[in-house]
Amino acid sequence: MGAIIVQTAAPAGNSIGLLMILAVFAIFYFLLILPVQRRQKRTQKMIRELKNGDRVVTSGGMRGTIISLKDDSVQIRVEPDKVKLEFVRSAVAHVMKEDESNKQ
């Protein structure tokens, strides 16, 4: 007599488990990874578009006006003493809008 081989279908639990893992990955991607990537792109765009005369705030909280730009640095004039400081471009955290500048 020969042996009889019976194939059984995979339990449904394996495919549900795989779907749950994919769902958790999708949630992490849309809630954590995607917003960070968007924020990084906005920051890089802001740093590329810096120009003379822009009022900026550095990551250390220093406020001033850009007076010169180099490849990887910016020179900022700080009021009221007209002190000139040089920062790396990545230290610029925020470009102030006209209405923000006038409030000071």
N, C-alpha and C positions, 0 to 999 in steps of 0.2 A: 504494500500500500504506500502510496505517495503522501507527502505532507501537504496539507492544505494551507495556503497562505491567505489570510484575510486582511484586507486593508481597511483601516478605519479612518474616518475623517478627523482632522485636527479639532480639538475642542474649541468651542467658540470663545473661550476665555483668553486664548492667545491673541486673537485678532482684536479683542476689546482692549487688552492690555497695551498692545501696540498703538491703538487709536488714542488711548489715554496719554501715553508718552508723547505722541505727536501733538496732542492738544495742549499739554503743559508746555512743550517747546514753543508752540505758536503764541501762547499767552505771554511767555517770557520775552519772546521776540518783539511783540507789539507793545508791551507795557514797559520793558526795560531797555532793550537794545536799540530799537528804532528811534526813540526820543533822544538818546545820547548821541547817536549818529547825526541826527538833524541839528542838535545843538552845536556839535563840533563843526559841521559844515557852515552854520551861520557865523560862528566865531572866526573861522578861517577866512570867510568872505569879508567880514568886517575888518580883519587885520590887513588883508590885501588892498582894501579900498581906502585905507587911511590916507589923508592928504594934509598939506600945510594949512594951518588955521583951524583945524578941527579941535574942539574942546573935548578932552578925554578924561577918564578916570582910570587909574592903574589898579592892578589887583591888590596893591597895598593901600589904596584909598587916596592916593595923591591926585589932585585935580590940577589940570593945566592945559595949555594950548600948544599944539604941535608946531614947532618952528623949523624943523628939518627932518628929513627921512633918509635913511640909508638902507642897505639891503636887509639887515637883520635888526636894526635899531631905530629908535625915534628919539629926537631931542625935544624936550618939553620945557616951556617957560612957565614957571609957577609965580603967580601974583602974591602979594603986592610988591615983593622985593625984586622981582624980575630975575629970579634965580633960574639958571638953565640946568636941567638934569637930563641924563641920557639913560634910556631904558631899552631892553630888548622888546621887539614888537609884541611878543606873546604876553608881556606884562600889561598891555592895554586891555582892560576888562570891558570898557563901555565907551562908546562915543556919545557925548551928550547932545541932545537936540537943542535948537534955539530956545525953546520955552524953558528947558531945564537950566540953560546957562544964565538966563535973565533972572532967575529966582534967587541967585546968590547975592 
